[in-house]
Amino acid sequence: MSGATTTTTGHPAVVGKLSTLDRFLPVWIGVAMVGGLLLGRMIPGLGDALSAVEIDGISLPIALGLLIMMYPVLAKVRYDRLEAVTGDRRLLIGSLVLNWVLGPALMFALAWLLLPDLPEYRTGLIIVGLARCIAMVIIWNDLACGDREAAAVLVAINSVFQVIMFAVLGWFYLSVLPGWLGLEQTTIDTSPWQIAKSVLIFLGIPLLAGYLTRRFGEKAKGRTWYESNFLPRIGPWALYGLLFTIVILFALQGDQITSQPWDVVRIAIPLLTYFAIMWGGGYALGAAMGLGYERTTTLAFTAAGNNFELAIAVAIATYGATSGQALAGVVGPLIEVPVLVGLVYVSLALRSRFHATATKGSLS
């Protein structure tokens, strides 16, 4: 991953400088998904055993994987550059509109249009649409050579809005808006503390660790040593954590997913549509606003990603672990992971066009 984030040329050069681990990432992710599904199916009681290892509703194996995954990326962030990101009002406003206005509304519309006869799955998808990105999007953004500092700021903003707005928007999209439209109403049972707990664990801990590592690492050894020696050593652990998390997630729900393939397909269709529209819309908006490749990429991935950990936790707490709502939440990463990995490569392929446009503009 270090090669992907240091080169400034087009897609072929980026791929050429990737490590073997990075270059074959789709293969490793596919193996992790299949391996997790097989483990869940072949080892009796594995899902129950993994589910039992939790504290206050937080799965310790999943938490461990996410913390390992996010720490190296957040240790790479140049925290002294964050002020330049917070001053970019176009980026911040664009992200807020995409994440908290268009995203939930789009998922609500797709869920009702494509799953009118499946209320449990429909509700689960709406919950997924309300849970905005705070974790894996940092990995996708880094692999696509997006703006690392901008990603940290947008994820932090999403986290604050999540704590404040998740329950309010859940009430609006599951109860109020369907009532206005004459549709079936439902409820959501979650508290600000439950959401804040998810944010603090999955973002707060690795963010604090990353910040302290950079601050004291640079102070002790200097920036050159930190970026040339320390970061390359911890960089691969982000992908190790990602693969471990995927194996655990799919092992937990392997039996449920493989025993209901048609239901998974029905849930996947609106999810695929959602990811394509949100990522494409974010990319188009960033390009139209002239944000440049790095920040356009960050805007697109933060718009398309979702906090599946929170969505699954809320669905299980409210409707039960074997509910259709929980299955819809579990199918979220099943679709999101390979789709966003594919979009990483699409983004890298578009990179040369951004640089060509910028060069042409500077010569004119």
N, C-alpha and C positions, 0 to 999 in steps of 0.2 A: 504493500500500500504506500510505502514511502516513495517509490518511483512514480506512482500515479499522481502524487500531490506536488512534485517538484518540477516536472516538465511543463513547458508552456507551448508545446507544439500541438499538432492535430492528433486525430485518433490513432493512426498507425504507430506514431512514436510513443504515445501513451501506453498502448498495449504492449509494444516491444520492450518497454522498460519495467513492466510489471513483473513481480516475482512469480514463480510457478504457482504459489498459493493463490495469488490474486488473479492470474491469467485464467485459471481453470475454476474460478469461483462458482459459476453456474453448475459445474459438475459436482463440486463438493457439496453445494447446497442441495442438489438433487439427491445425492447419496445420503445426506443427513435426513432429508424428509422421508425417503423410502426406508432408511434404517430405523427412524423413529416409529413409523407406521408398523413396520414388521415387529419391532420390539414390543409395541403395545398389543399386537395381535398374538404373538408367539409365547410371551412370558405371562402366564396367568397371575393376576394380582399386581402387576407392575404399576399400572395406572393408579390403583388404590394406594400402593406403597409410596409412590411419588407424591400423591395428593396429601398423604398424611404428614409428610415432612413440611410443615408450614407453621408460621407464627402469626396469629391474628389474621388469618385469611390470606397471608402472603406466602406463596410457594417458595421455599428456600432454594431448590435447584434452579428455578427460573430466575429468581432474584440474583443468584450467584452468576449465572450465565450472562445476564444483562449488565451486571456491574463490571465483569471482566471485559465484556464487549465495548462498553462505553468509556471506560477509564483511559485507554491509550489515545483515543481520538480527542477527548477533552484535555488530556495532558499536552496535546499538540497546539491547542488554541493559544493565540497570542492575545492575552487578556489586556495588554496595553493598547490594542487596536480596537477595542469594543466601542469606544466613543465615536469612532468614525462610522460605525454601523448604526448606532442609535441616532445619529444625525441625519440618516437617509430616510426622510419621511415617506418617499415613494415606496420604498421597500417595506417599511413597517405597515403603512396603510394597506398596501396591496396584500400583504400576508394576513392581516386581520380580516379583510373582506373575504378573501378566499377561504380562510379557515373557519370563521365564525358566522358568516352570512351564507356564502354559496355552498360550502361543503355540507353542512347539515341539511340545507334545503334540497340539494341535489340527491342525497341519499334517501331522504324522505320520499321524494318524487319517484325515484327508481324502485324503492321497496314497494310502494303502493301500485305502481304500474306493472311490475314484473312478478310480484308475489301477492296478488289480491286475494288468493284463496289459501294462503299460508300465514296466518296471523302471527304465530310464534316466530317464524323465521324473519318475517317482516319487522317485528319489534326488535329482534336481535340486530338486524342490519342498521336500523335507525340508531340504536345505541352505539354501534361501531362508528357511524358517521359523526356522532357527538364527541367521541373520544379522539381528540386531535393529537398529533404526533409529539412525542417527547423522547423516544429512545432510538429505535432502529434507523430512523431517518438520518441520524448523525453519521451512521455507517454508509448509507447510500450516497449521501452528499459528499462524503470524503472520497469514496471510490470514483465518483463522477467529477472530482476536482472542483467542487463548488467552493464557495467562500466559507471557510471553517468558522471564522468569527461571526459572520452573519447567521450561520446555522445555530450557533450557541445562543445568540440574542433572540432569534425567533422561537427557538424551543423554550427558552426561559419565559418569554411573553405568553406562549401557548399554555405553559404550565400554570401561570397566574390566572389566565382567563378560564382554564379548566376548573380550577378550584372554585372560582366565583360563579361560572355560568353553566357548568355541566348539569346540575340538578334543575336549574331554571329552564334550560333548553329542553331537557328531557320531559319536563312537565308540559312545555309548550307543544313539542312535536308529537308526543304520545297521547296527550289528553285535550289540550285546548284547540290546536289546529284541526285535528280530525273532527272535533265537535262542530267547529265552524263549517267544515266541508260536508258534514253529514256522514262521516265515516266512523268505523268502529274505534272506540276509545280504550286506552289501557293506562297503566300507571307504572312508575318507576320508583323503587325504594332505595335511595342512597343518601349519604350525608356528605357535607363538605369535608368532614374529617377523613372519610374513606377515600375520597379523591385526593386530598392533601397528602395522605399517607403514601399513596401510590407515587405521587410526584416527588415527595421527599426521598423515598427509597430509590426509585429508578432514575431520577435525575439529580437530586440534591447531593447524594453521597458521591457519585463519580465526578460531579461538577466540582465539589469542594476538594476532592482528592486530586483532580487534575490541576486545579488552580494552585494548591499548595505545593504540588510536585514541581510545577514550572517555577514558581516564585523562589522556593528554597534551592531547587536544582541549579537555576541560573545564578543565584547568589553565591552558592558554594563553588561551582565549577565554571561558570560563565555560559553565555548563550551558545557559543560555538560548540562546546562540549555537549551541552544539553541536546542541541538539535542534530548534531552529527554522530553522537555516540549513544546517548540514552534513548532517544525516540526510536531509532531503528531497532533497538533491542526489544522494546515493549510493543512496537507496532503490530506484529503478527498476532498478538494476543487478542486484538479486537475481533479478528476473524475466527480465532479459536472459540472465543466466547459466543459469537454469533452461531457457529455450527453446533456448539453444545446446547444453546438455547433452543434451536430448531429441533434437535433430537428429542429433548425433553418435552417440548410442546406437542410434538406429533406422537410421542410415546404415550402421553397422557390421554390423548383422544383418538389413538389409532383404531381401536375397535369401533368407536362410534362413527368415525369417518368412513372406514372401509365397509361397514355393514349397511350404510345408507348412501350408496353412490349417486342415485338419482337426486336425492335431496341436496347433496353437495353440489351437483351440477346446477340445480335451480338457484341455490344461494350464490354460486359463482358468477352467474350471468350479470346480475346487477353490480356485483363487486368489480368485475372486469370493466364494465362500462364506467363505473365511478372512477376507478384509478386512471383510466385513459382520459376522461374528460378533465379531471382535476389536474393531472400532470400537464396535459396539453394546454389547458387554460392558464395554468401558472407560467408555463414557458412562453406562451403567446403574450401574456400580460407583461412579463419581465422584458421581453424583446421590444414590445411596443413602448415601454417606458424608458428604454435605453439603459437598462441596468448593467449590461455587459454579461459575458458568459457565466462568470462565477456566481454572481448574485441572482441571475435568472435561473440558474440550475438549483440554487438553494431555495428560491421561491417555489419552484415547481415541485421539488421533493418534499418540502415541508407542507405543501398544500395536499399532496397525494397521500402522504403517510398517515397512519392512525395509531393511536395508543391501544393496541389490542390487549395489552395486559389489563388495563383498566376496564375495557369493554367486557372481557371475559369475566373479570372479578365481579362487576356489577350484575351481569346476567346471571351468574351462579348464585350470588347472594340474594337476588330478587326472585328468581324463578326456579332455581335448583340446578344441580350439576348435569342432570340428564334431560333438561328442557331443550326445546327447539331454539329458544333464545341463546342458550349457551353454545349449542352447536353452530349457530350462525356466527357467534363470536370466534369460535375455534377455526371455522373455515376462512375467516378474515386473513390470518397470516399464511394459511395454505395457498391463498391466491396472491396476497400482497408480496410475499417474499420472491417468488419467481418473476412476477410482473415487474417489480421495481428493480430487480437485478437486470432484467432485459432493458429497462429504461435507462439504467446506468450506461449501457453500451450505446443506446440511441443518443443519449446526451453527449457522450464522448465523440460520436460520429458527427454531431452538429457543431462541435467545438471549433473546427477549422473554419466554418462559415462565419462564426462570430469574429474570429481573428482576421479573416479576409475582409469582412465589412469594415472593421476598425482600421485596417491598413489602407483600404481604399478611401475611407473618409479622411485620413490624415494626409493623403497625397493630393486630395482635391482642393 
